[in-house]
Amino acid sequence: AVEGEPNLAIALALSGRTTDWDAVKRAATRLRHRDYGFRDYYVDVRQAFPELQLYTVTREEYKAGHRDISAGLTPDEEYRRTLGALFALYWLARVGIDGECGLSFGVDDDWAPRKIPEQEDLDGSAALKKRLTFYCNTPWKKLLQLLVDAGMLTERGGRGGAVEVAVPRMCAMLALTAIHDVFKVEALLPRVRPEHAPFKGFAAGDVINDHDVAMYYVLDHFPEALPSFAGLDATQRHSVLFTQSKMSFNHGWLVQAEAPPHALFARFKRVIMAGGGKPPPPPRRCPRRE
């Protein structure tokens, strides 16, 4: 039996497929090229990441009423949700080109982002009015700056310069997006080996039924099981592994002011203090006035 053994179960499910790093780098490098269309990107990410097929893995023996996905979705739904996350990354990285329209209004039958609707198109369409409101009210420059601050994009010559892709970091983000939820597939959940116990509250022999902890366990102890992680350079692997730490940071609590600072940031601070994060860059000095 291979269930519970990630190095065996995942290898069996991948059927020998490996990451197509040419496709990964092509997707990352060309994300902000005007002629790099949405369909081109879809083809590249589908070709690049073999782990995408893990979302459709099911047990040989089905349980009555059981979906094999811990989120309560069907495998096909979880797969489509992962593709949706990859699509969102494409449009966010293209803010200032066509990302605003693509993320707000979707694409037409030719995979091209739809234009801003005319007034006659809005009449009688509540959904289209909501999309237009989203388009008009979203702080697009701040979203683009978020990707710059995360190191996925850079500004040539400093703040205000032309925005370019930081290819190694973007490759890591693409890979993380592709693999992030594969352990919602219950057939792939790892079992803690005795030599790794205890692990984040799980004892030897326990199935790690928290998909985030399961991912951390596999990336930490069986990194070669997921080729799109194993093929990243050491710096990017470290960053991806850090994102899977149990930081207990609830963004909803933050934006809605639902928790005191200690409950919100205490665990997050411990992870950073343990060496999982890098210190902030030194503050910029204002140029001297002559």
Secondary structure, DSSP 4 states (H G I P E B T S, - for coil): --TT-HHHHHHHHHTT----HHHHHHHHHHTT-TT--HHHHHHHHHHH-GGGGGGG---SSPPTT--SBTTS--HHHHHHHHHHHHHHHHHHHTTTTTHHHHHHH-B-TTSPBPPPPPHHHHTT-HHHHHHHHHHHHS-HHHHHHHHHHTTSEEETTSTTS-EEE-HHHHHHHHHHHHHTTGGGBGGG--B--GGG-SBTTB-TT-B---HHHHHHHHHHH-GGGSHHHHTS-HHHHHHHHHHTS-----HHHHHTT-S-HHHHHHHHHHHIIIIISPPPPPPPPPPPP-
